[in-house]
Amino acid sequence: MVADSKAATPYFPGFTAVSDQICVRNGIPASTEAIFVPNKAQVKTLVIFAWGDAQPKHVTKYADGFRALYPAAKQIVVLSPIYKALWRTMGQRIEAMKPILDEVFPPTTGKGDDHDGSGILVHVMSNTGGIAYAATLHAYRNKYGRPFPHQLLVLDSTPGSTDLTFANMKRFALAMALGTAKWFPWPFFVTRGLWAIFLYVLNLIEKLLGRTSAGAESVRAVETPELASLEARRLYLYGKEDQIILWSDIESHVAKVRERGWKADCRLFEGSGHVDHMRKSPAVYWKAIHNAWEEASRTSPTS
């Protein structure tokens, strides 16, 4: 349920809650900014789709990193509880993401004709963040009848294969166990095993209902020009030590989207795991994003 009005949220200091998943903070006023990048390269609005069950204190490290690069940018953070991503229908996920649209594109004509995507950077983390991002793409398409406009899309440790093979089930169960192990008193391997059983049962239910999994729907959306604008440049951040998303799956995806017309850059990290690249190699991580934004600004048709 969307809050009636924005209110400061104690669990996410510095941000105000728009809904139970979406929090916002405004950029630093120009008069107090110490350092500016050229106007052409300014990020006006940043949307961060956090990884599954990410805690605000961890997501804040990314928001603060972006603030150091682009202090004037309005920041919108989307938290992604795994159970909501998996149990909700696509319609429910779309409804939950609708508040993002008015935060990124304050109502003007109501038709979206003036939305050119300039100054908008979207940062997606892991497959669960990708599920929320995909719902946002659908929400925008439903409202305005065209692809969601943005200038740069950064995909950190996503997307991976969504086929529920035995190997993938082990990886997905690991991801879910890492986010929820603190809730349970028993050993970690028990939590991982329970999540594996849950995924298996969920997969059976979806097959019986003829329903596409949330993960598969999200990957399909990211690969669909009618939903994700071809004008948005892409940057993929991933690593060979990722135990949840295979680097080879990401590279296969990159090859596919390049064939479909997207401009995509890649940065392969060594020695860091799933959504761990910023922590292990912060200078390289932020430089890759800054360089990609500069290139997206240089080649954007609205520049």
C-alpha positions as CSV (number, residue, x, y, z in Angstrom):
1,M,0.0,0.0,0.0
2,V,1.3,3.4,-0.9
3,A,1.6,5.9,1.9
4,D,-0.7,8.9,1.9
5,S,2.2,11.2,2.2
6,K,5.9,11.0,2.4
7,A,7.4,10.4,5.8
8,A,10.9,10.1,7.2
9,T,11.7,6.4,7.8
10,P,13.8,5.4,10.8
11,Y,14.9,2.2,9.0
12,F,16.4,4.1,6.1
13,P,18.0,7.3,7.5
14,G,18.0,10.2,5.2
15,F,15.3,8.8,3.0
16,T,11.5,9.3,3.1
17,A,9.1,6.4,2.4
18,V,6.8,6.5,-0.6
19,S,5.7,2.9,0.0
20,D,6.8,-0.1,2.0
21,Q,9.4,-0.8,-0.8
22,I,10.2,2.6,-2.3
23,C,12.2,5.4,-0.5
24,V,13.4,8.7,-1.8
25,R,15.9,11.5,-1.0
26,N,16.4,14.7,-2.9
27,G,19.7,15.8,-4.3
28,I,22.0,18.3,-2.6
29,P,21.0,21.9,-3.6
30,A,23.4,23.5,-6.1
31,S,24.4,26.2,-3.7
32,T,25.9,23.7,-1.3
33,E,27.7,21.4,-3.8
34,A,31.4,21.4,-3.4
35,I,32.3,19.7,-6.7
36,F,30.4,19.5,-10.0
37,V,30.8,17.3,-13.0
38,P,29.9,19.1,-16.3
39,N,26.2,19.8,-16.7
40,K,26.1,17.5,-19.7
41,A,27.1,14.6,-17.5
42,Q,24.8,15.4,-14.6
43,V,22.6,12.6,-13.3
44,K,19.3,14.2,-12.5
45,T,17.5,11.1,-11.2
46,L,19.0,7.8,-9.9
47,V,16.9,4.7,-9.3
48,I,18.5,1.8,-7.4
49,F,16.8,-1.6,-7.5
50,A,18.4,-3.4,-4.5
51,W,19.2,-7.1,-4.4
52,G,16.9,-9.5,-2.6
53,D,16.4,-8.9,1.1
54,A,19.1,-6.2,1.1
55,Q,19.3,-4.2,4.3
56,P,19.0,-0.4,4.0
57,K,22.3,0.0,5.8
58,H,24.0,-1.9,3.0
59,V,22.1,-0.2,0.2
60,T,23.0,3.2,1.7
61,K,26.7,2.5,0.8
62,Y,25.7,2.4,-2.9
63,A,23.5,5.5,-2.6
64,D,26.3,7.4,-0.9
65,G,28.7,6.3,-3.5
66,F,26.4,7.7,-6.2
67,R,26.0,10.9,-4.2
68,A,29.7,11.4,-4.2
69,L,29.7,11.2,-8.0
70,Y,26.4,13.0,-8.7
71,P,25.4,15.1,-5.6
72,A,22.5,16.9,-7.3
73,A,20.7,13.7,-8.3
74,K,17.4,12.7,-6.7
75,Q,17.7,9.2,-5.4
76,I,15.0,6.6,-5.5
77,V,15.8,3.3,-3.8
78,V,13.6,0.2,-4.3
79,L,13.9,-2.6,-1.7
80,S,13.2,-6.1,-3.0
81,P,12.1,-8.7,-0.4
82,I,12.5,-12.1,-2.0
83,Y,9.2,-13.4,-0.9
84,K,7.3,-10.5,-2.5
85,A,9.3,-11.0,-5.8
86,L,8.4,-14.7,-5.9
87,W,4.9,-14.9,-4.5
88,R,3.3,-11.8,-6.1
89,T,1.8,-12.0,-9.6
90,M,3.1,-9.7,-12.3
91,G,0.1,-7.5,-11.9
92,Q,0.8,-7.1,-8.2
93,R,4.4,-6.4,-8.8
94,I,3.5,-3.8,-11.4
95,E,1.1,-2.1,-9.0
96,A,3.8,-2.0,-6.3
97,M,6.2,-0.2,-8.6
98,K,3.8,2.5,-9.9
99,P,4.9,5.1,-7.4
100,I,8.3,5.1,-9.1
101,L,6.8,6.6,-12.2
102,D,5.7,9.9,-10.6
103,E,9.0,10.2,-8.7
104,V,11.0,9.9,-11.9
105,F,8.5,11.7,-14.1
106,P,6.5,14.2,-12.1
107,P,3.1,14.5,-13.9
108,T,3.0,17.0,-16.7
109,T,1.1,16.3,-19.9
110,G,0.1,12.9,-18.6
111,K,1.0,11.4,-22.0
112,G,4.8,10.9,-21.5
113,D,5.5,12.8,-24.7
114,D,8.1,14.9,-23.0
115,H,10.0,12.0,-21.3
116,D,13.3,11.8,-23.2
117,G,15.2,9.8,-20.5
118,S,18.0,12.3,-20.3
119,G,19.7,12.5,-16.9
120,I,18.1,9.2,-15.7
121,L,20.4,6.4,-14.4
122,V,19.0,3.1,-13.3
123,H,21.1,0.7,-11.2
124,V,19.8,-2.9,-10.9
125,M,21.3,-5.4,-8.5
126,S,20.9,-9.2,-8.7
127,N,18.0,-11.1,-10.3
128,T,15.6,-9.9,-7.5
129,G,16.3,-6.3,-8.3
130,G,15.8,-7.2,-11.9
131,I,12.3,-8.5,-11.1
132,A,11.4,-5.1,-9.6
133,Y,13.0,-3.3,-12.6
134,A,11.0,-5.4,-15.0
135,A,7.7,-4.6,-13.2
136,T,8.6,-0.9,-13.5
137,L,9.1,-1.3,-17.2
138,H,5.7,-2.9,-17.5
139,A,4.1,-0.2,-15.4
140,Y,5.5,2.6,-17.6
141,R,4.5,0.8,-20.8
142,N,1.0,0.3,-19.4
143,K,0.7,4.0,-18.5
144,Y,2.4,5.7,-21.4
145,G,2.4,3.1,-24.2
146,R,6.1,3.2,-24.9
147,P,9.4,1.9,-23.4
148,F,10.7,3.3,-20.1
149,P,13.1,6.1,-21.1
150,H,16.5,6.3,-19.3
151,Q,20.0,7.2,-20.3
152,L,22.1,4.4,-18.6
153,L,21.2,1.1,-17.2
154,V,23.8,-0.5,-14.9
155,L,23.3,-4.2,-14.1
156,D,25.3,-5.5,-11.2
157,S,25.5,-9.3,-11.0
158,T,22.5,-9.9,-13.2
159,P,20.8,-11.3,-15.2
160,G,21.5,-15.0,-14.9
161,S,19.8,-18.1,-16.2
162,T,16.3,-18.6,-14.8
163,D,16.0,-22.3,-15.7
164,L,15.4,-24.3,-12.6
165,T,18.1,-26.9,-13.3
166,F,19.6,-28.7,-10.3
167,A,22.7,-26.5,-10.4
168,N,20.6,-23.3,-10.7
169,M,18.4,-24.4,-7.8
170,K,21.4,-24.8,-5.6
171,R,22.5,-21.3,-6.5
172,F,19.1,-19.7,-6.1
173,A,18.7,-21.5,-2.7
174,L,22.1,-20.1,-1.6
175,A,21.0,-16.6,-2.5
176,M,17.8,-16.9,-0.5
177,A,19.5,-18.5,2.4
178,L,22.1,-15.7,2.6
179,G,19.3,-13.2,3.0
180,T,17.2,-15.0,5.5
181,A,19.6,-17.2,7.6
182,K,19.5,-14.7,10.4
183,W,15.8,-15.4,10.9
184,F,16.3,-19.0,11.8
185,P,18.1,-20.7,14.7
186,W,19.3,-23.8,12.8
187,P,22.5,-24.3,10.8
188,F,22.8,-22.5,7.4
189,F,22.7,-25.7,5.4
190,V,19.3,-26.4,6.7
191,T,18.0,-23.0,5.6
192,R,19.5,-23.5,2.2
193,G,17.9,-27.0,1.9
194,L,14.5,-25.6,2.9
195,W,14.7,-22.9,0.3
196,A,15.7,-25.5,-2.3
197,I,12.5,-27.5,-1.5
198,F,10.5,-24.3,-1.6
199,L,11.8,-23.4,-5.1
200,Y,11.1,-26.9,-6.3
201,V,7.5,-26.8,-5.1
202,L,7.0,-23.3,-6.4
203,N,8.3,-24.4,-9.8
204,L,5.8,-27.3,-9.8
205,I,2.9,-24.9,-8.9
206,E,3.9,-22.5,-11.6
207,K,4.0,-25.3,-14.2
208,L,0.5,-26.5,-13.1
209,L,-0.9,-23.0,-13.4
210,G,0.9,-22.3,-16.6
211,R,2.6,-19.3,-15.1
212,T,6.0,-18.0,-16.1
213,S,8.4,-17.5,-13.2
214,A,9.1,-14.0,-12.0
215,G,12.8,-14.4,-12.9
216,A,12.0,-15.5,-16.4
217,E,9.5,-12.7,-16.9
218,S,12.2,-10.2,-15.7
219,V,14.9,-11.4,-18.1
220,R,12.4,-11.3,-21.0
221,A,11.5,-7.7,-20.1
222,V,15.1,-6.6,-20.1
223,E,15.5,-8.2,-23.6
224,T,12.4,-6.6,-25.0
225,P,12.8,-3.2,-26.9
226,E,9.1,-2.4,-26.4
227,L,9.7,-2.3,-22.6
228,A,13.4,-1.3,-22.2
229,S,14.5,1.6,-24.4
230,L,17.1,0.8,-27.0
231,E,18.4,4.4,-26.4
232,A,19.6,3.4,-22.9
233,R,23.2,2.4,-22.9
234,R,24.1,-0.6,-20.6
235,L,26.9,-1.5,-18.3
236,Y,27.3,-5.0,-16.9
237,L,29.3,-5.5,-13.7
238,Y,30.0,-9.1,-12.9
239,G,32.6,-11.6,-11.7
240,K,33.9,-15.1,-12.2
241,E,33.8,-15.8,-8.5
242,D,30.0,-15.2,-8.3
243,Q,28.5,-18.3,-6.8
244,I,24.9,-17.3,-7.6
245,I,25.0,-15.8,-11.1
246,L,27.3,-17.4,-13.6
247,W,29.5,-14.9,-15.5
248,S,29.0,-17.0,-18.7
249,D,25.2,-16.6,-18.4
250,I,25.7,-12.8,-18.2
251,E,28.0,-12.8,-21.3
252,S,25.5,-14.9,-23.2
253,H,22.8,-12.3,-22.3
254,V,25.1,-9.4,-23.4
255,A,25.7,-11.0,-26.8
256,K,21.9,-11.4,-27.3
257,V,21.0,-7.8,-26.4
258,R,23.8,-6.4,-28.6
259,E,22.3,-8.3,-31.5
260,R,19.0,-6.7,-30.7
261,G,20.4,-3.2,-30.8
262,W,21.5,-2.2,-27.4
263,K,24.9,-0.6,-26.8
264,A,26.5,-2.5,-23.9
265,D,29.7,-2.3,-22.0
266,C,31.1,-4.9,-19.6
267,R,33.4,-4.9,-16.6
268,L,34.6,-8.3,-15.4
269,F,35.8,-8.3,-11.8
270,E,38.3,-10.8,-10.2
271,G,38.1,-11.9,-6.6
272,S,34.7,-10.7,-5.7
273,G,31.4,-12.6,-5.4
274,H,27.7,-11.8,-5.9
275,V,27.0,-8.0,-5.6
276,D,30.4,-7.8,-3.9
277,H,32.3,-5.9,-6.6
278,M,31.9,-2.4,-5.1
279,R,33.1,-3.6,-1.7
280,K,36.2,-5.4,-3.0
281,S,37.1,-2.9,-5.8
282,P,35.4,0.4,-5.1
283,A,37.7,2.6,-7.2
284,V,37.3,0.3,-10.3
285,Y,33.6,0.0,-9.7
286,W,32.8,3.7,-9.5
287,K,35.1,4.5,-12.4
288,A,33.4,2.0,-14.6
289,I,30.0,3.6,-13.8
290,H,31.3,7.1,-14.3
291,N,32.9,6.3,-17.6
292,A,29.7,4.5,-18.8
293,W,27.7,7.6,-17.9
294,E,30.1,9.9,-19.7
295,E,29.8,7.7,-22.8
296,A,26.0,7.5,-22.5
297,S,25.9,11.4,-22.2
298,R,28.2,11.8,-25.2
299,T,26.2,9.5,-27.5
300,S,22.7,10.3,-26.2
301,P,20.5,11.7,-28.9
302,T,19.3,14.3,-26.4
303,S,22.8,15.6,-25.6
